[in-house]
Amino acid sequence: MTSQTRIFSQAVGDHMGPPPPCLAGDASVAELLGALAQAKATCALVTDQAGRLAGIVTERDVARRIALRCQGGEPVASVMSEPVRTVEAGDYLYFAVARMRRFGWRHMPVVDTDGRAVGLIDLNRALSVAGEPVLRRIELVTHEGDLDGLREIKAAQVDLADDLFADNVPVPEIQDVLTHINRDIHRRIVEAHLAAMAAEGRGQPPIDFALIVMGSTGRGESFLYPDQDNGFILADYPDSDHNEIDGFFIDLAERMTRDLDAVGFPLCRGYVMATNPVWRKTESQWRAQIQLWGRRRSTIALQFCDIFFDFRGAYGSLDMVRELRRVVVEMARKSPAFLTELQREASRVGVALGWFGRFVTEKDKPEHKGEINLKHMGTMPLVSALRLLSLREGVAEASSLRRIAALKDKGVLDADQADYLTGAFGHITRLLLREQIADFKAGKPVGNYVHPDTLSEREQDILVDSLKAIAALQKRVESEFTGQIF
């Protein structure tokens, strides 16, 4: 991979240095200065009782707040800056560069998923893998702005995907980058509307909440133009406060979904959005809903589960998201009858392969006649089968490739099966993304159809093998979940 694109597929954790000195909030300023001098560090981090990052003390803080006003015995918490802007070790390097350049910082603390400091990312070190053209690309996909600016980010995604594709970056990695950018757009829209609502006198959110995204965005497998699949998890609150609290989040949801549509995330035709009360619930209501889906197992309930079970947090209280994920996995693992019904619903969609290895192509839609829907009859059957096995085995991962790896580790898939399925996912997503980029450049609607005649003979052969591997997994899942051998 060339240096022109690797910054978009490398993680912060691969480029960070060790964390600076970390002190508790009740440590003295004198202890802080001693730690800075001993470590020859330019900043120190302040942690709370749980070890999570609570504040930071920089050279500027030392000069402005400590040197002129402190005697040395004051607690560090009284001079630290808060809140601290951080990046996670798993975040992309380009994202850290964009944040540091935006705020004029030379470095930024790196935390793990629990908010504990694990390192420090230095701007100059990060920029060593990026030239000026790459910095311009980073600005295009991260810059702050109004709706027009966010539309530009969505448009820039296509060029970025094209660049990464040309550099032979594996398509699942490109999908993860696209998903990361999409989630960042969600975050900006939510934050902008929360600020607007506060300015209008609505105040801050009355309770903690989390925005979740579902479907391909939840799995980290976005293509160029995913539609909206989102919802809210709300902290529990008294029934007497329902009108006021739910009214706040209805307003936020309406603003958010309207702007997402305006910048390039089409409204969900199935109304799987936070504006719909089905997808806007308190923690207790979500738990009850999940148990109800598991008991009733109607067609609609199973279709809802198919959408919902790949959710991921995009903004807000991620602890609530993790807890809800635990509830889903526990319910499914303890409900074999539910999983059997989920399998029967999923089996309605087969792979695009018929007799004698011939492709099954579109016959009903004139505009796509002779083409293969590689999402509906390619990746979807694979995603569904992997989800079922993962739920049965208590695997909490949402990404298809991570599910394959986890199922291999558990011995559910052997090494050959995992290799074939990983290759199948990579090949089909590559064909899909290549077609989407070509359609966009040609001014055609971007979709999920690929004509077999546009594939080389080798690509067709690999596609046949890929679909056979997915069909074999489907047959195995059907046998294990229903007991049907033929």
RODO-2510 file (C-alpha; in nm, 4 decimals, decimal comma):
residues 486
     n   res          X          Y          Z
     1     m     0,0000     0,0000     0,0000
     2     t     0,1360     0,3451    -0,0832
     3     s     0,1878     0,6163     0,1759
     4     q    -0,0790     0,8183    -0,0008
     5     t    -0,3622     0,6161     0,1491
     6     r    -0,2305     0,4098     0,4385
     7     i    -0,3198     0,6768     0,6935
     8     f    -0,6857     0,5982     0,6193
     9     s    -0,6509     0,2317     0,7101
    10     q    -0,4071     0,2457     1,0012
    11     a    -0,5085     0,2685     1,3653
    12     v    -0,4019     0,5241     1,6230
    13     g    -0,2726     0,2428     1,8424
    14     d    -0,0079     0,1571     1,5824
    15     h     0,1463     0,5048     1,6029
    16     m     0,1024     0,6193     1,9621
    17     g     0,3736     0,6638     2,2190
    18     p     0,3501     0,5664     2,5877
    19     p     0,1078     0,7631     2,8056
    20     p     0,2420     1,0649     2,9943
    21     p     0,2425     1,0657     3,3755
    22     c    -0,1004     0,9820     3,5226
    23     l    -0,2075     1,1135     3,8632
    24     a    -0,5204     1,0967     4,0744
    25     g    -0,7234     1,4139     4,1090
    26     d    -0,6305     1,4535     4,4739
    27     a    -0,2558     1,4435     4,4054
    28     s    -0,0828     1,7749     4,4807
    29     v     0,0436     2,0236     4,2278
    30     a     0,3933     1,9674     4,3676
    31     e     0,3620     1,5943     4,2894
    32     l     0,2452     1,6840     3,9421
    33     l     0,5455     1,9083     3,8739
    34     g     0,7800     1,6398     4,0047
    35     a     0,6233     1,3765     3,7767
    36     l     0,6508     1,6054     3,4736
    37     a     1,0156     1,6800     3,5461
    38     q     1,1078     1,3158     3,6041
    39     a     0,9365     1,1959     3,2865
    40     k     1,0487     1,5007     3,0854
    41     a     0,6886     1,5197     2,9702
    42     t     0,4939     1,8162     2,8358
    43     c     0,1626     1,7097     2,9867
    44     a     0,0123     1,4882     3,2560
    45     l    -0,3206     1,3065     3,2719
    46     v    -0,5581     1,3094     3,5660
    47     t    -0,7700     1,0023     3,6361
    48     d    -1,0800     0,9385     3,8457
    49     q    -1,1247     0,6626     4,1035
    50     a    -1,2074     0,4086     3,8316
    51     g    -0,8889     0,4935     3,6420
    52     r    -1,0734     0,6724     3,3612
    53     l    -0,9398     0,9944     3,2156
    54     a    -1,0850     1,2969     3,3961
    55     g    -0,8571     1,5851     3,2948
    56     i    -0,5262     1,6939     3,1526
    57     v    -0,2549     1,9387     3,2627
    58     t    -0,0446     2,0815     2,9796
    59     e     0,2551     2,3133     2,9650
    60     r     0,0105     2,5991     2,9090
    61     d    -0,1730     2,5085     3,2289
    62     v     0,1567     2,5038     3,4166
    63     a     0,2457     2,8490     3,2888
    64     r    -0,0950     3,0119     3,3303
    65     r    -0,2542     2,8440     3,6291
    66     i     0,0221     2,6963     3,8400
    67     a     0,3280     2,9186     3,8159
    68     l     0,1458     3,2366     3,9186
    69     r    -0,1256     3,1126     4,1553
    70     c    -0,0299     2,7865     4,3261
    71     q     0,1761     2,7139     4,6359
    72     g     0,2196     2,3436     4,5571
    73     g    -0,0259     2,1823     4,7938
    74     e    -0,3363     2,2376     4,5854
    75     p    -0,5011     1,9297     4,4301
    76     v    -0,4294     1,8633     4,0658
    77     a    -0,8043     1,8578     3,9983
    78     s    -0,8165     2,2316     4,0684
    79     v    -0,5792     2,3184     3,7840
    80     m    -0,6545     2,0546     3,5203
    81     s    -0,8383     2,1209     3,1941
    82     e    -1,1608     1,9297     3,1380
    83     p    -1,3286     1,7659     2,9589
    84     v    -1,0464     1,6002     2,7703
    85     r    -1,0747     1,5417     2,3982
    86     t    -0,9395     1,1964     2,3236
    87     v    -0,9195     0,9303     2,0570
    88     e    -0,9423     0,5566     2,1065
    89     a    -0,6560     0,3263     2,0198
    90     g    -0,8789     0,1586     1,7609
    91     d    -0,9706     0,4863     1,5876
    92     y    -0,8237     0,5620     1,2496
    93     l    -0,5041     0,7649     1,2326
    94     y    -0,6571     1,0165     0,9911
    95     f    -0,9279     1,0931     1,2467
    96     a    -0,6687     1,1781     1,5149
    97     v    -0,4775     1,3978     1,2706
    98     a    -0,7951     1,5849     1,1772
    99     r    -0,8885     1,6508     1,5417
   100     m    -0,5424     1,7695     1,6395
   101     r    -0,5151     2,0011     1,3392
   102     r    -0,8653     2,1355     1,4022
   103     f    -0,7929     2,2260     1,7638
   104     g    -0,4325     2,3297     1,7116
   105     w    -0,2902     2,0559     1,9362
   106     r     0,0468     1,8870     1,9136
   107     h    -0,0697     1,5700     2,0866
   108     m    -0,3825     1,3969     2,2140
   109     p    -0,4415     1,1305     2,4804
   110     v    -0,5339     0,7836     2,3574
   111     v    -0,7800     0,5768     2,5617
   112     d    -0,9223     0,2261     2,5513
   113     t    -1,2934     0,1514     2,5181
   114     d    -1,3360     0,1979     2,8947
   115     g    -1,1867     0,5490     2,8880
   116     r    -0,8528     0,4556     3,0465
   117     a    -0,5382     0,6184     2,9103
   118     v    -0,3166     0,3846     2,7088
   119     g    -0,0921     0,6246     2,5199
   120     l    -0,0365     0,9584     2,3514
   121     i    -0,0541     1,0377     1,9814
   122     d     0,1837     1,3051     1,8527
   123     l     0,0819     1,5152     1,5536
   124     n     0,4270     1,5254     1,3942
   125     r     0,4627     1,1499     1,4270
   126     a     0,1212     1,0959     1,2724
   127     l     0,1938     1,3343     0,9861
   128     s     0,5067     1,1372     0,8961
   129     v     0,2846     0,8932     0,7033
   130     a     0,0906     1,1632     0,5168
   131     g     0,1859     1,4008     0,2387
   132     e     0,0111     1,7258     0,1491
   133     p    -0,2366     1,5626    -0,0953
   134     v    -0,3431     1,3247     0,1804
   135     l    -0,3912     1,6122     0,4246
   136     r    -0,6256     1,7765     0,1759
   137     r    -0,8188     1,4494     0,1519
   138     i    -0,8366     1,4323     0,5322
   139     e    -0,9761     1,7856     0,5418
   140     l    -1,2417     1,6908     0,2868
   141     v    -1,3749     1,3961     0,4869
   142     t    -1,3500     1,5520     0,8347
   143     h    -1,4032     1,9262     0,8090
   144     e    -1,6612     2,0950     1,0261
   145     g    -1,9492     2,2773     0,8673
   146     d    -2,3188     2,3045     0,7937
   147     l    -2,5288     2,0654     0,5873
   148     d    -2,3538     2,1709     0,2679
   149     g    -2,0229     2,0788     0,4299
   150     l    -2,1543     1,7402     0,5341
   151     r    -2,2799     1,6798     0,1802
   152     e    -1,9255     1,7484     0,0604
   153     i    -1,7964     1,4880     0,3045
   154     k    -2,0361     1,2293     0,1636
   155     a    -1,9243     1,3166    -0,1898
   156     a    -1,5573     1,2964    -0,0861
   157     q    -1,6168     0,9431     0,0412
   158     v    -1,6495     0,8189    -0,3163
   159     d    -1,3112     0,9601    -0,4179
   160     l    -1,1530     0,8226    -0,1009
   161     a    -1,3010     0,4789    -0,1634
   162     d    -1,1717     0,4953    -0,5215
   163     d    -0,8209     0,5862    -0,4005
   164     l    -0,8156     0,3069    -0,1434
   165     f    -0,9512     0,0595    -0,3978
   166     a    -0,6822     0,1601    -0,6489
   167     d    -0,4192     0,1022    -0,3797
   168     n    -0,5493    -0,2533    -0,3326
   169     v    -0,6693    -0,1945     0,0215
   170     p    -0,8959    -0,4919     0,1096
   171     v    -1,2568    -0,3871     0,0627
   172     p    -1,3647    -0,4861     0,4173
   173     e    -1,1086    -0,2323     0,5407
   174     i    -1,2475     0,0298     0,3022
   175     q    -1,5983    -0,0456     0,4302
   176     d    -1,4780     0,0080     0,7854
   177     v    -1,3328     0,3481     0,6898
   178     l    -1,6581     0,4472     0,5177
   179     t    -1,8534     0,3370     0,8247
   180     h    -1,6245     0,5397     1,0505
   181     i    -1,6863     0,8521     0,8425
   182     n    -2,0609     0,7838     0,8395
   183     r    -2,0741     0,7487     1,2169
   184     d    -1,8811     1,0734     1,2506
   185     i    -2,1429     1,2462     1,0343
   186     h    -2,4140     1,1057     1,2619
   187     r    -2,2264     1,2402     1,5649
   188     r    -2,1894     1,5885     1,4175
   189     i    -2,5550     1,6111     1,3231
   190     v    -2,6681     1,5022     1,6702
   191     e    -2,4288     1,7420     1,8444
   192     a    -2,5361     2,0300     1,6193
   193     h    -2,9025     1,9757     1,6989
   194     l    -2,8412     1,9312     2,0708
   195     a    -2,6623     2,2672     2,0671
   196     a    -2,9455     2,4249     1,8663
   197     m    -3,2090     2,2884     2,1026
   198     a    -3,0165     2,4229     2,4019
   199     a    -2,9926     2,7640     2,2350
   200     e    -3,3689     2,7552     2,1809
   201     g    -3,4232     2,7103     2,5538
   202     r    -3,4810     2,3343     2,5518
   203     g    -3,1773     2,2740     2,7702
   204     q    -2,9538     1,9690     2,7731
   205     p    -3,0908     1,6162     2,7166
   206     p    -3,3064     1,5400     3,0221
   207     i    -3,1577     1,1887     3,0557
   208     d    -2,8643     0,9886     2,9228
   209     f    -2,9179     0,8332     2,5819
   210     a    -2,7381     0,6538     2,3030
   211     l    -2,7822     0,6639     1,9269
   212     i    -2,7536     0,3207     1,7695
   213     v    -2,7068     0,2362     1,4030
   214     m    -2,8102    -0,0992     1,2583
   215     g    -2,7729    -0,3091     0,9459
   216     s    -2,4545    -0,2703     0,7417
   217     t    -2,3512     0,0441     0,9309
   218     g    -2,3848    -0,1441     1,2592
   219     r    -2,1609    -0,4219     1,1234
   220     g    -1,9023    -0,1741     0,9963
   221     e    -1,9750    -0,2845     0,6386
   222     s    -2,1056     0,0306     0,4720
   223     f    -2,0922     0,0790     0,0989
   224     l    -2,1282     0,4184    -0,0651
   225     y    -2,4907     0,5099     0,0087
   226     p    -2,6439     0,3152     0,2979
   227     d    -2,9916     0,4197     0,4008
   228     q    -3,0911     0,5073     0,7552
   229     d    -3,1308     0,2338     1,0153
   230     n    -3,1096     0,4032     1,3539
   231     g    -3,2658     0,4177     1,6975
   232     f    -3,2332     0,5601     2,0493
   233     i    -3,1681     0,3874     2,3799
   234     l    -3,2949     0,6108     2,6606
   235     a    -3,2147     0,5861     3,0294
   236     d    -3,5141     0,4802     3,2379
   237     y    -3,7326     0,7615     3,3698
   238     p    -4,0639     0,7949     3,5600
   239     d    -4,3821     0,7464     3,3548
   240     s    -4,5041     1,0843     3,4806
   241     d    -4,2225     1,2513     3,2820
   242     h    -4,2969     1,0685     2,9556
   243     n    -4,4501     1,3529     2,7551
   244     e    -4,1700     1,5942     2,8368
   245     i    -3,8792     1,3528     2,7953
   246     d    -4,0049     1,1603     2,4938
   247     g    -4,1055     1,4884     2,3331
   248     f    -3,7445     1,6054     2,3556
   249     f    -3,6164     1,2928     2,1811
   250     i    -3,8913     1,2941     1,9189
   251     d    -3,7794     1,6454     1,8276
   252     l    -3,4139     1,5385     1,8184
   253     a    -3,4966     1,2313     1,6092
   254     e    -3,6967     1,4317     1,3564
   255     r    -3,4181     1,6857     1,3157
   256     m    -3,1508     1,4154     1,2934
   257     t    -3,3259     1,1946     1,0360
   258     r    -3,4193     1,4965     0,8230
   259     d    -3,0576     1,6142     0,8055
   260     l    -2,9173     1,2665     0,7503
   261     d    -3,1479     1,2374     0,4511
   262     a    -3,0376     1,5792     0,3282
   263     v    -2,6663     1,4891     0,3316
   264     g    -2,6996     1,1484     0,1631
   265     f    -2,8473     0,8874     0,3987
   266     p    -3,1916     0,8147     0,2469
   267     l    -3,4843     0,7766     0,4856
   268     c    -3,5492     0,4098     0,5619
   269     r    -3,8474     0,2847     0,3614
   270     g    -3,9265     0,0432     0,6439
   271     y    -3,9277     0,3328     0,8915
   272     v    -3,6427     0,1850     1,0989
   273     m    -3,5519     0,5200     1,2493
   274     a    -3,5547     0,6862     1,5897
   275     t    -3,8647     0,8826     1,4881
   276     n    -4,0549     0,5534     1,5141
   277     p    -4,1325     0,4574     1,8789
   278     v    -4,0494     0,0944     1,7929
   279     w    -3,6866     0,2069     1,7671
   280     r    -3,6920     0,4701     2,0457
   281     k    -3,7183     0,3037     2,3864
   282     t    -3,5859     0,3157     2,7398
   283     e    -3,3418     0,0510     2,8579
   284     s    -3,6195    -0,1372     3,0387
   285     q    -3,8467    -0,1182     2,7355
   286     w    -3,5705    -0,2492     2,5092
   287     r    -3,5091    -0,5429     2,7425
   288     a    -3,8807    -0,6228     2,7491
   289     q    -3,9022    -0,5848     2,3694
   290     i    -3,6139    -0,8258     2,3121
   291     q    -3,7721    -1,0874     2,5384
   292     l    -4,1073    -1,0397     2,3609
   293     w    -3,9501    -1,0872     2,0193
   294     g    -3,7927    -1,4069     2,1481
   295     r    -4,1272    -1,5442     2,2713
   296     r    -4,3697    -1,4429     1,9962
   297     r    -4,1497    -1,5068     1,6929
   298     s    -4,3935    -1,3570     1,4399
   299     t    -4,2709    -1,2797     1,0889
   300     i    -4,2538    -0,9080     1,1657
   301     a    -4,0692    -0,9721     1,4925
   302     l    -3,8144    -1,1909     1,3139
   303     q    -3,7629    -0,9266     1,0456
   304     f    -3,7111    -0,6645     1,3147
   305     c    -3,4536    -0,8882     1,4837
   306     d    -3,2727    -0,9352     1,1530
   307     i    -3,2302    -0,5578     1,1328
   308     f    -3,1700    -0,4875     1,4999
   309     f    -2,9246    -0,7578     1,6054
   310     d    -2,6290    -0,5973     1,4248
   311     f    -2,6575    -0,2666     1,6100
   312     r    -2,3649    -0,0529     1,7208
   313     g    -2,3391     0,2659     1,9241
   314     a    -2,2764     0,5834     1,7230
   315     y    -2,3168     0,8515     1,9903
   316     g    -2,3888     0,8945     2,3593
   317     s    -2,3745     0,6479     2,6473
   318     l    -2,1984     0,3455     2,5024
   319     d    -2,2313     0,1591     2,8317
   320     m    -2,6043     0,1293     2,7571
   321     v    -2,5216    -0,0084     2,4127
   322     r    -2,2888    -0,2725     2,5544
   323     e    -2,5467    -0,3761     2,8123
   324     l    -2,8160    -0,4101     2,5476
   325     r    -2,5817    -0,6209     2,3364
   326     r    -2,5329    -0,8504     2,6377
   327     v    -2,9122    -0,8831     2,6764
   328     v    -2,9535    -0,9777     2,3086
   329     v    -2,6794    -1,2402     2,3163
   330     e    -2,8097    -1,3930     2,6395
   331     m    -3,1693    -1,4114     2,5151
   332     a    -3,0709    -1,5715     2,1850
   333     r    -2,8298    -1,8190     2,3397
   334     k    -3,1009    -1,9435     2,5763
   335     s    -3,3750    -1,9605     2,3109
   336     p    -3,3054    -2,2347     2,0547
   337     a    -3,6671    -2,2239     1,9323
   338     f    -3,6269    -1,8548     1,8556
   339     l    -3,3063    -1,9185     1,6604
   340     t    -3,4787    -2,1952     1,4648
   341     e    -3,7535    -1,9552     1,3567
   342     l    -3,4935    -1,6883     1,2765
   343     q    -3,3160    -1,9404     1,0551
   344     r    -3,6379    -2,0283     0,8714
   345     e    -3,6992    -1,6616     0,8005
   346     a    -3,3405    -1,6104     0,6824
   347     s    -3,3575    -1,9165     0,4534
   348     r    -3,6105    -1,7382     0,2334
   349     v    -3,3136    -1,5719     0,0643
   350     g    -3,0761    -1,8045    -0,1201
   351     v    -2,7518    -1,7419    -0,3045
   352     a    -2,7340    -1,6338    -0,6681
   353     l    -2,6325    -1,9774    -0,7910
   354     g    -2,8571    -2,2262    -0,9692
   355     w    -2,8181    -2,5587    -1,1439
   356     f    -2,4769    -2,6497    -1,2870
   357     g    -2,3155    -2,3468    -1,1245
   358     r    -2,5092    -2,0935    -1,3306
   359     f    -2,5746    -1,7488    -1,1878
   360     v    -2,9282    -1,6569    -1,0850
   361     t    -2,9925    -1,3158    -1,2400
   362     e    -3,2687    -1,0577    -1,2174
   363     k    -3,5737    -1,1279    -1,4335
   364     d    -3,8473    -0,9040    -1,2903
   365     k    -3,6828    -0,5597    -1,3022
   366     p    -3,6238    -0,4512    -1,6630
   367     e    -3,3518    -0,2038    -1,5678
   368     h    -3,1492    -0,4852    -1,4048
   369     k    -3,2396    -0,7786    -1,6266
   370     g    -2,9512    -1,0241    -1,6501
   371     e    -2,7684    -0,8742    -1,3512
   372     i    -2,6901    -1,0321    -1,0131
   373     n    -2,8028    -0,8680    -0,6904
   374     l    -2,4824    -0,9412    -0,5011
   375     k    -2,6116    -0,7928    -0,1771
   376     h    -2,9485    -0,9674    -0,1623
   377     m    -2,8184    -1,3012    -0,2935
   378     g    -2,4538    -1,2750    -0,1953
   379     t    -2,3580    -1,1015     0,1246
   380     m    -2,7004    -1,1171     0,2944
   381     p    -2,7179    -1,4988     0,3118
   382     l    -2,3646    -1,5053     0,4527
   383     v    -2,4379    -1,2313     0,7076
   384     s    -2,7549    -1,4091     0,8225
   385     a    -2,5860    -1,7471     0,8652
   386     l    -2,2944    -1,5997     1,0569
   387     r    -2,5330    -1,4039     1,2800
   388     l    -2,7258    -1,7200     1,3689
   389     l    -2,4148    -1,9182     1,4575
   390     s    -2,2761    -1,6261     1,6563
   391     l    -2,5960    -1,5827     1,8569
   392     r    -2,6076    -1,9533     1,9337
   393     e    -2,2465    -1,9500     2,0497
   394     g    -2,2761    -1,6306     2,2544
   395     v    -2,0487    -1,4297     2,0230
   396     a    -2,1133    -1,0578     2,0686
   397     e    -1,9266    -0,9410     1,7557
   398     a    -2,1298    -0,7680     1,4831
   399     s    -1,8737    -0,7557     1,2011
   400     s    -1,8972    -1,0497     0,9615
   401     l    -1,5215    -1,1067     0,9503
   402     r    -1,4896    -1,0855     1,3269
   403     r    -1,7738    -1,3333     1,3598
   404     i    -1,5883    -1,5720     1,1297
   405     a    -1,2725    -1,5347     1,3398
   406     a    -1,4618    -1,5832     1,6673
   407     l    -1,6436    -1,8911     1,5354
   408     k    -1,3113    -2,0328     1,4193
   409     d    -1,1628    -1,9749     1,7655
   410     k    -1,4565    -2,1622     1,9188
   411     g    -1,4108    -2,4554     1,6811
   412     v    -1,7463    -2,3970     1,5134
   413     l    -1,5707    -2,3295     1,1821
   414     d    -1,2525    -2,5147     1,0868
   415     a    -0,9592    -2,3321     0,9297
   416     d    -1,0615    -2,4164     0,5716
   417     q    -1,4219    -2,3056     0,6218
   418     a    -1,3122    -1,9790     0,7818
   419     d    -1,0676    -1,9164     0,4977
   420     y    -1,3267    -1,9861     0,2251
   421     l    -1,5895    -1,7656     0,3899
   422     t    -1,3444    -1,4823     0,4522
   423     g    -1,2391    -1,4993     0,0890
   424     a    -1,6008    -1,5116    -0,0278
   425     f    -1,6900    -1,2023     0,1708
   426     g    -1,3839    -1,0172     0,0410
   427     h    -1,4468    -1,1112    -0,3233
   428     i    -1,8174    -1,0256    -0,3287
   429     t    -1,7712    -0,6945    -0,1491
   430     r    -1,4884    -0,6087    -0,3889
   431     l    -1,7115    -0,6656    -0,6915
   432     l    -1,9898    -0,4621    -0,5318
   433     l    -1,7741    -0,1640    -0,4375
   434     r    -1,6033    -0,1577    -0,7756
   435     e    -1,9421    -0,1492    -0,9476
   436     q    -2,0728     0,1230    -0,7156
   437     i    -1,7716     0,3441    -0,7841
   438     a    -1,8093     0,2876    -1,1597
   439     d    -2,1830     0,3616    -1,1464
   440     f    -2,1212     0,6835    -0,9542
   441     k    -1,8596     0,8017    -1,2047
   442     a    -2,0948     0,7202    -1,4921
   443     g    -2,3774     0,9169    -1,3331
   444     k    -2,5891     0,6032    -1,2869
   445     p    -2,7872     0,5117    -0,9741
   446     v    -2,5591     0,3429    -0,7223
   447     g    -2,6977     0,0037    -0,6252
   448     n    -2,6132    -0,3600    -0,5611
   449     y    -2,6352    -0,5134    -0,9081
   450     v    -2,3422    -0,6483    -1,1099
   451     h    -2,3669    -0,7946    -1,4599
   452     p    -2,1726    -1,1216    -1,4982
   453     d    -2,0456    -1,0104    -1,8397
   454     t    -1,8475    -0,7304    -1,6725
   455     l    -1,6462    -0,9877    -1,4749
   456     s    -1,3345    -1,1603    -1,6003
   457     e    -1,3420    -1,5377    -1,6354
   458     r    -1,1315    -1,5710    -1,3211
   459     e    -1,3612    -1,3357    -1,1280
   460     q    -1,6618    -1,5411    -1,2372
   461     d    -1,4911    -1,8624    -1,1258
   462     i    -1,4064    -1,7151    -0,7844
   463     l    -1,7626    -1,5828    -0,7517
   464     v    -1,9021    -1,9300    -0,8200
   465     d    -1,6718    -2,0762    -0,5532
   466     s    -1,7678    -1,7981    -0,3120
   467     l    -2,1394    -1,8571    -0,3582
   468     k    -2,0888    -2,2328    -0,3194
   469     a    -1,9127    -2,1747     0,0137
   470     i    -2,1995    -1,9532     0,1339
   471     a    -2,4601    -2,2049     0,0140
   472     a    -2,2790    -2,4825     0,2012
   473     l    -2,2831    -2,2713     0,5184
   474     q    -2,6544    -2,2043     0,4700
   475     k    -2,7226    -2,5770     0,4314
   476     r    -2,5220    -2,6547     0,7428
   477     v    -2,7042    -2,3900     0,9463
   478     e    -3,0401    -2,5201     0,8253
   479     s    -2,9474    -2,8727     0,9294
   480     e    -2,8183    -2,7708     1,2731
   481     f    -3,1040    -2,5372     1,3584
   482     t    -3,3977    -2,7345     1,2184
   483     g    -3,2732    -3,0935     1,2131
   484     q    -3,3549    -3,1188     0,8426
   485     i    -3,0897    -3,3110     0,6529
   486     f    -3,2383    -3,2843     0,3025
***
